[in-house]
Amino acid sequence: MRLQGLPADLRQQIKDARAKRGWGQRELGGAVGLQQPHISAIESGEVVPRFDTLLDIVRVLNLDLLVVPREFVPAVQSLIRAQQEPEGSEERSLYAGNNEDAGEERKEPQ
């Protein structure tokens, strides 16, 4: 089965990262050596870029591609979502137990 376009979520991440930098498609294209219509075709799913082109695009946007075993994908996605939460949201230690308050110091047994 041949890929008909990059997955929609990857294309959206590229668009979001480009917008976050304040770049249009022309600026992204200039940074990676592609014309604006080609960037548009990649973002719309009309064109599947070569792997090296995709790497250039994600890296210039301060992203990267990562190969993860499928069973770990939900955990990795959860970590990414946690890092993207708005500032001021309550932060909790990764090592805090379910019933421990993240703000309390843990006391060692004596």
mmCIF file of the C-alpha atoms, coordinates in Angstrom:
data_MODEL
# 
_entry.id   MODEL 
# 
loop_
_atom_site.group_PDB 
_atom_site.id 
_atom_site.type_symbol 
_atom_site.label_atom_id 
_atom_site.label_alt_id 
_atom_site.label_comp_id 
_atom_site.label_asym_id 
_atom_site.label_entity_id 
_atom_site.label_seq_id 
_atom_site.pdbx_PDB_ins_code 
_atom_site.Cartn_x 
_atom_site.Cartn_y 
_atom_site.Cartn_z 
_atom_site.occupancy 
_atom_site.B_iso_or_equiv 
_atom_site.pdbx_formal_charge 
_atom_site.auth_seq_id 
_atom_site.auth_comp_id 
_atom_site.auth_asym_id 
_atom_site.auth_atom_id 
_atom_site.pdbx_PDB_model_num 
ATOM 1   C CA . MET A 1 1   ? 0.000  0.000  0.000  1.00 0.00 ? 1   MET A CA 1 
ATOM 2   C CA . ARG A 1 2   ? 1.506  3.307  -1.098 1.00 0.00 ? 2   ARG A CA 1 
ATOM 3   C CA . LEU A 1 3   ? 1.194  6.393  1.093  1.00 0.00 ? 3   LEU A CA 1 
ATOM 4   C CA . GLN A 1 4   ? -1.204 8.919  -0.484 1.00 0.00 ? 4   GLN A CA 1 
ATOM 5   C CA . GLY A 1 5   ? 0.052  11.825 1.619  1.00 0.00 ? 5   GLY A CA 1 
ATOM 6   C CA . LEU A 1 6   ? 1.606  12.442 4.994  1.00 0.00 ? 6   LEU A CA 1 
ATOM 7   C CA . PRO A 1 7   ? -0.727 11.547 7.869  1.00 0.00 ? 7   PRO A CA 1 
ATOM 8   C CA . ALA A 1 8   ? -3.091 14.418 8.703  1.00 0.00 ? 8   ALA A CA 1 
ATOM 9   C CA . ASP A 1 9   ? -1.732 14.826 12.240 1.00 0.00 ? 9   ASP A CA 1 
ATOM 10  C CA . LEU A 1 10  ? 1.857  15.168 10.964 1.00 0.00 ? 10  LEU A CA 1 
ATOM 11  C CA . ARG A 1 11  ? 0.776  17.715 8.361  1.00 0.00 ? 11  ARG A CA 1 
ATOM 12  C CA . GLN A 1 12  ? -1.052 19.669 11.077 1.00 0.00 ? 12  GLN A CA 1 
ATOM 13  C CA . GLN A 1 13  ? 2.020  19.622 13.324 1.00 0.00 ? 13  GLN A CA 1 
ATOM 14  C CA . ILE A 1 14  ? 4.094  21.034 10.480 1.00 0.00 ? 14  ILE A CA 1 
ATOM 15  C CA . LYS A 1 15  ? 1.521  23.794 9.856  1.00 0.00 ? 15  LYS A CA 1 
ATOM 16  C CA . ASP A 1 16  ? 1.275  24.606 13.585 1.00 0.00 ? 16  ASP A CA 1 
ATOM 17  C CA . ALA A 1 17  ? 5.068  24.747 14.015 1.00 0.00 ? 17  ALA A CA 1 
ATOM 18  C CA . ARG A 1 18  ? 5.375  26.959 10.936 1.00 0.00 ? 18  ARG A CA 1 
ATOM 19  C CA . ALA A 1 19  ? 2.675  29.322 12.243 1.00 0.00 ? 19  ALA A CA 1 
ATOM 20  C CA . LYS A 1 20  ? 4.290  29.386 15.697 1.00 0.00 ? 20  LYS A CA 1 
ATOM 21  C CA . ARG A 1 21  ? 7.463  30.748 14.085 1.00 0.00 ? 21  ARG A CA 1 
ATOM 22  C CA . GLY A 1 22  ? 5.392  33.348 12.274 1.00 0.00 ? 22  GLY A CA 1 
ATOM 23  C CA . TRP A 1 23  ? 6.329  31.865 8.903  1.00 0.00 ? 23  TRP A CA 1 
ATOM 24  C CA . GLY A 1 24  ? 4.212  31.515 5.826  1.00 0.00 ? 24  GLY A CA 1 
ATOM 25  C CA . GLN A 1 25  ? 4.715  28.702 3.359  1.00 0.00 ? 25  GLN A CA 1 
ATOM 26  C CA . ARG A 1 26  ? 7.095  30.906 1.370  1.00 0.00 ? 26  ARG A CA 1 
ATOM 27  C CA . GLU A 1 27  ? 9.412  31.384 4.398  1.00 0.00 ? 27  GLU A CA 1 
ATOM 28  C CA . LEU A 1 28  ? 9.408  27.668 5.196  1.00 0.00 ? 28  LEU A CA 1 
ATOM 29  C CA . GLY A 1 29  ? 10.138 26.863 1.559  1.00 0.00 ? 29  GLY A CA 1 
ATOM 30  C CA . GLY A 1 30  ? 13.009 29.348 1.533  1.00 0.00 ? 30  GLY A CA 1 
ATOM 31  C CA . ALA A 1 31  ? 14.499 27.764 4.646  1.00 0.00 ? 31  ALA A CA 1 
ATOM 32  C CA . VAL A 1 32  ? 14.536 24.283 3.069  1.00 0.00 ? 32  VAL A CA 1 
ATOM 33  C CA . GLY A 1 33  ? 15.050 25.178 -0.599 1.00 0.00 ? 33  GLY A CA 1 
ATOM 34  C CA . LEU A 1 34  ? 11.529 24.509 -1.887 1.00 0.00 ? 34  LEU A CA 1 
ATOM 35  C CA . GLN A 1 35  ? 9.017  26.710 -3.677 1.00 0.00 ? 35  GLN A CA 1 
ATOM 36  C CA . GLN A 1 36  ? 5.840  27.784 -1.832 1.00 0.00 ? 36  GLN A CA 1 
ATOM 37  C CA . PRO A 1 37  ? 3.532  25.658 -4.054 1.00 0.00 ? 37  PRO A CA 1 
ATOM 38  C CA . HIS A 1 38  ? 5.511  22.546 -3.091 1.00 0.00 ? 38  HIS A CA 1 
ATOM 39  C CA . ILE A 1 39  ? 5.156  23.349 0.643  1.00 0.00 ? 39  ILE A CA 1 
ATOM 40  C CA . SER A 1 40  ? 1.433  23.867 0.049  1.00 0.00 ? 40  SER A CA 1 
ATOM 41  C CA . ALA A 1 41  ? 1.167  20.496 -1.690 1.00 0.00 ? 41  ALA A CA 1 
ATOM 42  C CA . ILE A 1 42  ? 2.994  18.761 1.179  1.00 0.00 ? 42  ILE A CA 1 
ATOM 43  C CA . GLU A 1 43  ? 0.812  20.418 3.831  1.00 0.00 ? 43  GLU A CA 1 
ATOM 44  C CA . SER A 1 44  ? -2.392 19.579 1.944  1.00 0.00 ? 44  SER A CA 1 
ATOM 45  C CA . GLY A 1 45  ? -1.388 15.943 1.433  1.00 0.00 ? 45  GLY A CA 1 
ATOM 46  C CA . GLU A 1 46  ? -1.206 16.187 -2.356 1.00 0.00 ? 46  GLU A CA 1 
ATOM 47  C CA . VAL A 1 47  ? 2.527  15.408 -2.343 1.00 0.00 ? 47  VAL A CA 1 
ATOM 48  C CA . VAL A 1 48  ? 4.531  13.015 -0.198 1.00 0.00 ? 48  VAL A CA 1 
ATOM 49  C CA . PRO A 1 49  ? 7.991  14.511 0.300  1.00 0.00 ? 49  PRO A CA 1 
ATOM 50  C CA . ARG A 1 50  ? 11.163 12.472 0.086  1.00 0.00 ? 50  ARG A CA 1 
ATOM 51  C CA . PHE A 1 51  ? 12.418 11.376 3.495  1.00 0.00 ? 51  PHE A CA 1 
ATOM 52  C CA . ASP A 1 52  ? 15.386 13.768 3.452  1.00 0.00 ? 52  ASP A CA 1 
ATOM 53  C CA . THR A 1 53  ? 13.055 16.652 2.549  1.00 0.00 ? 53  THR A CA 1 
ATOM 54  C CA . LEU A 1 54  ? 10.714 15.752 5.399  1.00 0.00 ? 54  LEU A CA 1 
ATOM 55  C CA . LEU A 1 55  ? 13.685 15.698 7.790  1.00 0.00 ? 55  LEU A CA 1 
ATOM 56  C CA . ASP A 1 56  ? 14.784 19.130 6.559  1.00 0.00 ? 56  ASP A CA 1 
ATOM 57  C CA . ILE A 1 57  ? 11.281 20.522 7.098  1.00 0.00 ? 57  ILE A CA 1 
ATOM 58  C CA . VAL A 1 58  ? 10.769 19.168 10.604 1.00 0.00 ? 58  VAL A CA 1 
ATOM 59  C CA . ARG A 1 59  ? 14.269 20.076 11.764 1.00 0.00 ? 59  ARG A CA 1 
ATOM 60  C CA . VAL A 1 60  ? 14.103 23.669 10.525 1.00 0.00 ? 60  VAL A CA 1 
ATOM 61  C CA . LEU A 1 61  ? 10.845 23.903 12.532 1.00 0.00 ? 61  LEU A CA 1 
ATOM 62  C CA . ASN A 1 62  ? 12.688 22.643 15.639 1.00 0.00 ? 62  ASN A CA 1 
ATOM 63  C CA . LEU A 1 63  ? 10.914 19.282 15.498 1.00 0.00 ? 63  LEU A CA 1 
ATOM 64  C CA . ASP A 1 64  ? 12.228 15.798 14.853 1.00 0.00 ? 64  ASP A CA 1 
ATOM 65  C CA . LEU A 1 65  ? 10.994 12.408 13.750 1.00 0.00 ? 65  LEU A CA 1 
ATOM 66  C CA . LEU A 1 66  ? 11.153 9.548  16.214 1.00 0.00 ? 66  LEU A CA 1 
ATOM 67  C CA . VAL A 1 67  ? 10.699 5.810  15.731 1.00 0.00 ? 67  VAL A CA 1 
ATOM 68  C CA . VAL A 1 68  ? 8.874  4.362  18.737 1.00 0.00 ? 68  VAL A CA 1 
ATOM 69  C CA . PRO A 1 69  ? 7.609  0.821  19.322 1.00 0.00 ? 69  PRO A CA 1 
ATOM 70  C CA . ARG A 1 70  ? 3.836  0.924  18.808 1.00 0.00 ? 70  ARG A CA 1 
ATOM 71  C CA . GLU A 1 71  ? 3.059  -0.169 22.352 1.00 0.00 ? 71  GLU A CA 1 
ATOM 72  C CA . PHE A 1 72  ? 4.871  2.944  23.644 1.00 0.00 ? 72  PHE A CA 1 
ATOM 73  C CA . VAL A 1 73  ? 3.115  5.441  21.371 1.00 0.00 ? 73  VAL A CA 1 
ATOM 74  C CA . PRO A 1 74  ? 0.344  6.295  23.899 1.00 0.00 ? 74  PRO A CA 1 
ATOM 75  C CA . ALA A 1 75  ? 2.931  6.928  26.635 1.00 0.00 ? 75  ALA A CA 1 
ATOM 76  C CA . VAL A 1 76  ? 5.044  9.141  24.374 1.00 0.00 ? 76  VAL A CA 1 
ATOM 77  C CA . GLN A 1 77  ? 1.962  11.072 23.235 1.00 0.00 ? 77  GLN A CA 1 
ATOM 78  C CA . SER A 1 78  ? 0.956  11.565 26.861 1.00 0.00 ? 78  SER A CA 1 
ATOM 79  C CA . LEU A 1 79  ? 4.394  12.961 27.709 1.00 0.00 ? 79  LEU A CA 1 
ATOM 80  C CA . ILE A 1 80  ? 4.215  15.361 24.776 1.00 0.00 ? 80  ILE A CA 1 
ATOM 81  C CA . ARG A 1 81  ? 0.722  16.550 25.761 1.00 0.00 ? 81  ARG A CA 1 
ATOM 82  C CA . ALA A 1 82  ? 1.893  17.095 29.350 1.00 0.00 ? 82  ALA A CA 1 
ATOM 83  C CA . GLN A 1 83  ? 4.770  19.276 28.119 1.00 0.00 ? 83  GLN A CA 1 
ATOM 84  C CA . GLN A 1 84  ? 2.397  21.318 25.954 1.00 0.00 ? 84  GLN A CA 1 
ATOM 85  C CA . GLU A 1 85  ? -0.043 22.131 28.777 1.00 0.00 ? 85  GLU A CA 1 
ATOM 86  C CA . PRO A 1 86  ? -0.444 25.855 29.338 1.00 0.00 ? 86  PRO A CA 1 
ATOM 87  C CA . GLU A 1 87  ? 1.734  27.492 31.963 1.00 0.00 ? 87  GLU A CA 1 
ATOM 88  C CA . GLY A 1 88  ? 0.159  27.747 35.370 1.00 0.00 ? 88  GLY A CA 1 
ATOM 89  C CA . SER A 1 89  ? -1.396 24.311 35.159 1.00 0.00 ? 89  SER A CA 1 
ATOM 90  C CA . GLU A 1 90  ? -0.547 22.160 38.141 1.00 0.00 ? 90  GLU A CA 1 
ATOM 91  C CA . GLU A 1 91  ? 2.675  20.234 37.721 1.00 0.00 ? 91  GLU A CA 1 
ATOM 92  C CA . ARG A 1 92  ? 3.033  16.837 39.313 1.00 0.00 ? 92  ARG A CA 1 
ATOM 93  C CA . SER A 1 93  ? 6.134  14.769 39.845 1.00 0.00 ? 93  SER A CA 1 
ATOM 94  C CA . LEU A 1 94  ? 6.453  11.722 37.634 1.00 0.00 ? 94  LEU A CA 1 
ATOM 95  C CA . TYR A 1 95  ? 7.353  9.746  40.751 1.00 0.00 ? 95  TYR A CA 1 
ATOM 96  C CA . ALA A 1 96  ? 4.478  10.840 42.980 1.00 0.00 ? 96  ALA A CA 1 
ATOM 97  C CA . GLY A 1 97  ? 2.103  8.016  43.833 1.00 0.00 ? 97  GLY A CA 1 
ATOM 98  C CA . ASN A 1 98  ? -1.589 8.289  43.034 1.00 0.00 ? 98  ASN A CA 1 
ATOM 99  C CA . ASN A 1 99  ? -2.529 9.193  46.603 1.00 0.00 ? 99  ASN A CA 1 
ATOM 100 C CA . GLU A 1 100 ? 0.441  11.453 47.375 1.00 0.00 ? 100 GLU A CA 1 
ATOM 101 C CA . ASP A 1 101 ? 0.067  15.204 47.173 1.00 0.00 ? 101 ASP A CA 1 
ATOM 102 C CA . ALA A 1 102 ? 2.681  16.512 44.733 1.00 0.00 ? 102 ALA A CA 1 
ATOM 103 C CA . GLY A 1 103 ? 3.348  19.480 46.995 1.00 0.00 ? 103 GLY A CA 1 
ATOM 104 C CA . GLU A 1 104 ? 4.196  17.490 50.128 1.00 0.00 ? 104 GLU A CA 1 
ATOM 105 C CA . GLU A 1 105 ? 7.692  16.327 50.932 1.00 0.00 ? 105 GLU A CA 1 
ATOM 106 C CA . ARG A 1 106 ? 8.086  12.607 51.186 1.00 0.00 ? 106 ARG A CA 1 
ATOM 107 C CA . LYS A 1 107 ? 9.290  11.462 54.611 1.00 0.00 ? 107 LYS A CA 1 
ATOM 108 C CA . GLU A 1 108 ? 11.785 8.656  54.885 1.00 0.00 ? 108 GLU A CA 1 
ATOM 109 C CA . PRO A 1 109 ? 10.981 5.865  57.384 1.00 0.00 ? 109 PRO A CA 1 
ATOM 110 C CA . GLN A 1 110 ? 13.164 5.932  60.490 1.00 0.00 ? 110 GLN A CA 1 
# 
